Amino acid sequence: MEANGLIVSLIIGALAGWLAGNIMKGKGFGILVNMVVGIIGAFLGGYLFGLAGISIGSGIIGALITSTIGAIVLLFVVGLVKKN
């Protein structure tokens, strides 16, 4: 992966984390941690969609949707673990 691709992926992941934190009201951990969760969620979303054989589409919008869904799943799981 080129440096530009990595930077774009990190920006998309950070934006996805912010979106996921807003969607999952009360499940967020603040803007910076949500951005990190979004970056991790981007990888998780790509992995889960790949396992399921689902393709949202290519480009920035598809990556943002996939990353946001991955971040939502991660926030949900972390919220369950944090609750116990």
C-alpha positions in Angstrom: 0.0 0.0 0.0 1.3 3.4 -0.9 1.6 6.2 1.6 -1.3 8.1 0.0 -3.5 5.0 0.2 -2.6 4.5 3.9 -3.4 8.2 4.7 -6.7 8.0 3.0 -7.6 4.8 4.8 -6.7 6.4 8.1 -8.9 9.4 7.3 -11.8 7.3 6.3 -11.4 5.2 9.4 -11.3 8.3 11.6 -14.4 9.7 9.9 -16.2 6.3 10.3 -15.3 6.3 14.0 -16.8 9.7 14.5 -19.9 8.7 12.6 -20.3 5.5 14.6 -19.9 7.4 17.8 -22.8 9.7 16.8 -24.9 6.8 15.6 -24.4 4.8 18.7 -25.3 7.5 21.2 -24.1 6.7 24.7 -21.7 4.1 23.3 -18.9 6.4 22.3 -15.7 7.1 24.2 -14.9 10.6 23.0 -13.8 11.9 19.6 -10.2 10.7 19.7 -11.0 7.2 20.9 -13.9 6.9 18.5 -11.5 7.8 15.7 -9.2 5.0 16.8 -12.2 2.6 17.0 -13.1 3.7 13.5 -9.7 2.8 12.1 -9.9 -0.6 13.8 -13.5 -0.9 12.7 -12.5 -0.3 9.1 -10.4 -3.4 9.2 -13.1 -5.3 11.0 -15.8 -4.2 8.6 -13.6 -5.2 5.6 -13.0 -8.6 7.2 -16.6 -9.2 8.1 -17.9 -8.1 4.7 -15.3 -10.3 3.0 -16.3 -13.3 5.1 -20.0 -12.8 4.2 -19.1 -12.2 0.5 -20.8 -8.8 0.6 -19.4 -5.8 -1.4 -20.8 -2.4 -0.7 -19.0 -0.9 -3.7 -15.7 0.6 -4.5 -14.4 4.1 -3.8 -14.5 6.3 -0.9 -18.3 6.0 -0.2 -18.2 2.2 -0.1 -15.1 2.3 2.2 -16.8 4.8 4.5 -20.0 2.7 4.7 -18.0 -0.5 5.4 -15.8 1.2 7.9 -18.7 2.8 9.7 -20.5 -0.5 10.0 -17.4 -2.1 11.3 -16.9 0.6 13.9 -20.6 0.3 15.0 -20.1 -3.4 15.5 -16.9 -2.8 17.4 -18.5 -0.1 19.6 -21.4 -2.5 20.3 -19.1 -5.3 21.4 -16.9 -3.0 23.5 -20.1 -1.6 25.1 -21.2 -5.1 26.0 -17.8 -6.0 27.5 -17.6 -2.6 29.3 -21.0 -3.2 30.8 -20.0 -6.5 32.5 
